[in-house]
Amino acid sequence: MAIEVKNLFYIYGRKTPYQQTALDDVSLTIPTGSFVGLIGRTGSGKSTLVQNLNALLIPTEGEIIVDEFHIGNKKRKNKKIKQLRKHLSLVFQFPEYQLFEETVEKDVAFGLMNFGYKQNEAIELAHKALLSVGLDEKYFKRSPFELSGGERRRVAIAGILAINPDILVLDEPTAGLDVKGSKDIMSLVKQMHEDGKTIIMVTHDMDLVLRYTEQCFVLKDGKVTFGGSTNQLFDTISDDSAIEIPPLFKLAKKLKDRGAPINIENIKNAEDLIKQVNSWRKK
């Protein structure tokens, strides 16, 4: 298993008048190579959870096991954090706001140099990472502040890819992007998953959850209220739930309720539904 979270608690402002429990006895398992969604309302604990996964925040109680790495509230369990963050990397919401170097290649190489790479090697790896996200040589020497929002998001992701983590956590990866920018970023994320990386995506966009994730966890008030396959979630929640059912899935459910032999578990996009409907009509 890639990640195992055991009885995790995280309390902000502990032992102060402002104490607030953000994570309340959270336990979950994320298998190696999976594409997982973390969903829930703002303030449900999603961002706090992912920041605990690579020890940006240290658990108040409980334990996280990320392959051979252990994260707990005792110092002896928090060793090798630098290696952990190379193994599991987090891309924050609006990561382009963190760009600061004078050129794109230097920005991507910055993280590598923090991990001990020499400058020439870091630049070479930065170039490869930029090419992998669709930014060719004409971008290498440009200022990141001259780029569009979608291009800057690609630079930020390239900075993580250059490190080559095995697990990638994305917090609202399409926030603030137009339709084309969102599609381009998610195509890139999908390719990373197909290349063998474990992907954990925090998002409010249920269409993205349906289309890309295999399983998901729902958080509410710091607790996990659902853990299972994505399509199972959308098939069991009601229309008045706080979680919005994607329109495509609603249509598939209505067809199924009216007698159409629709396999809900196999619906990820419009093409899947059309294929099933056409197959049914030909019978």
N, C-alpha and C positions, 0 to 999 in steps of 0.2 A: 504494500500500500504506500502511496506517495505521501499522504498526509493523514494523520490521525489526531483529532482534537478530543481531549478527555476532560470533562467536567471543568470547562474553562469559565473563569469569572474575571471580569475587568471592571474596576471601580475607579472613576475619576474623582479627584479631590478627596481621597480616602481620609477618614478621621478629621474632616473639616465640616463646617456647616453646609458646604456645597456638594457633599458626597452624592454621587450618582452612579448607579449600577448600569453599565452599558452592555455587559455580557453576563448572563445569568445561567450558569451551569450548562454551557454549550458543549455538546458532544457530536462529532460527525466524522465521517471517513471519506476521503477523496482518493479514488484509485489512480495509479500511475497511467498516464496517457489519456485521461478523460477530459471532457469539456464540460465544465460545471458552471451553473449560474447561481449567484447569490442575490436574492431579491427580497424586497421589503420596503416599507415606507421610510422616508427620511427620519433618521434618529432611531432606527430599529437595531443598529449595532453592526451593520455590514462593514463599514470602513474601519471600525475598531477591530473587528475580527481579522481582516486582511493585514492590518498593521501589526497584529500579534503574530501572524504567520511567519514573518521574517524578523521578528524581535525589534521592530521599531517601537513597539509597546511591549512591556514585559507583563505577563499575566499576574493578576492579583492572587489567584489560586488556579490550580489545574495544571495541565501539561499539554504541550503540542509536540508531536513527533513528525518531523519532515525527513523521511528516509532515515539516514544515520544521525540526523541532528535532533537534539532535544532542547526544548525551550520550556523553562519553568520559572518560578519566582525565587529559586535559590541560585546563587551565583555559580555554583559548580555545574549547573545545567545550562548555562548561557555562554559557554565557551564556543570558539570558532564561529562567531557571529558573522565575520567577514566572509568566510567560506559559505555560510548559509545564504547570505544575500547574493552570492554569485550563483548559487544553486536555485534559489527562489527569488525572483526579482519582481518588484511592484512598479507598475506604471500608474501614476496618480491621475486623477481627473484633471484635465487641462495641463498635461505634463509640459507642453510647450512654454508655459509660463516660467519654467525652471531653466530654459535655455539662456546662456549668458556669455558664451565665448564669441570671439570676433568672426569666426568662420564655422560653417557647418561641420567640416571634418574635425576641427578641434573640439567641438562640443561633443561629438560622438566618441572621440578618443579619450575624453576626460575621465570617464569611468574606468576605462581599461588601465590608464596610468595609475589610478588609485589602487588597482589590484596588482600593481607591480610591473606592468609591461613597459618596455622602453618606448620612447616616443616614436621612432620609426616603425616599430612593430605595431604600436597602437594605431597609428595613422593608416597602415596597410589594412588592418582588421576593420577600421572605421569605414574605409572605402568599400570593402566587401559587404558590410552591413547596410550601407547606404544604397548600394546597387540592389541588394535583396529586397528593399522596400520601394524600389522603383525610382530612386533618385540617382541620376547618372553623374558623370564627371562635371557637367556644367554647374552642379550644385555645390561641389566640394569646397570651393573658395568663397562662396557667397556668404553674406551675413544671414544668420537664421531669422533676423528681424525683418528681412526683405521678403520673406516667403509668405504664402497664404496659410490660413489656419490648418488646412489639411496637410500641407507640406511640412509645417512645423511639427504636427503630430507624428508624421513619418520619421522626422529627424529624432524626435524623442524616443520613439520605439526602436529606431536603429541603434541608439545609445544602449538600450537594454539588450538587443539582439547581439551586439558586438561582444558582450560579456558571455553570451551563449548559455543562458540559464536553462535548466531542465523543466522548471515550472514558472509560468508567467501569469501574474495576477494583474488584471486590467480593471481599473475603477472608472466606470462610465467611459469606455473607449471612444464613443461617437458623440459625446456631449459637445454642443456648440458647432458641429459640422453640418454642412449642407448634405443633400441626398447623395450626391456623387462622392463627397469626401467620406461619408459614412460607409458607403458601399465599398470604396477602395480599402479603407482600414479593416473592415470585417473580412474582405477577401484575403488580406494579408494575414489576419489572425487565423482564419480557417486553414491557410497553407501551413502556418506554424504548427497547428494541431496535427495536420496530416503528416508533417515531418517528424512527429513523435513527441511533441511537447505537451505537458499537462497545462491546460488553460483554465483559469478561474476568472469569471467575468462578473463584476458587480454592475448592475444596470437596472434602470426603471423601464426600459423599453422591452415590453413583452413580445413584440414581433422578433426582436433579436434573440430573446430567450428561446422561443419556439424554433426559429430557423437554425440556430447553431448549437445549442446546448443539448447534452444527452441526459443529464440529470440536474436537479437544482435543489437548493435549500432555501426555505423561506424563514426569515427572521422577523419577529415581532416583539417589541419591548425587551430586546436582549436575549430572547429564547428562540430556539429552533422549533417552528410549528409544523414544518413539513420537510421531509427528505425522501427523494425518490425520483423516478423518471419524469422528465419535463412534461411529456404528454399525459402522464397519469395525473399530474397536478392540474392541468387545464381541464381534464375530463371529470375531475371530482369537485372542483370549486364551483360555487354558485355565481350567478350573474351579479348578485349584490355584494360579492366579496370585494375587499380592498384591492385585490389583485385583478387587473384588467385582463380578461380573456381576449387573445388576439382575434380579430374579425374572421380570419381564415379558419381558425379552429372552431369558432362559433358556427360557421357555415357547415363545416364537416360534421359537427355534432347534430345539427338540424337534419342533415341528410340521413345520418345514421338513425336518428329518432323516427324518421319517416319510413324506415325500412330498407334504406340503401345499405348494401354490404360494405360499409366503409371501415377500414382498419385504422382506428384513431392513432394507434401507436406509430404508424408509418407516415403520418402527416407532418412534414417539416416546412413545406413551401407550396405555392400554388400548383407547381408542376406535379407534385405528389398527388394532390387531390384530383387534378384533371386526369391523370393516368388511371386512378382507381375508378373514377366515374365513367371514363370511356370503356374500360374493361368490363364494368358492370353492364353498360348499355348494349354491348355487343353480344351479351349472353342471351 
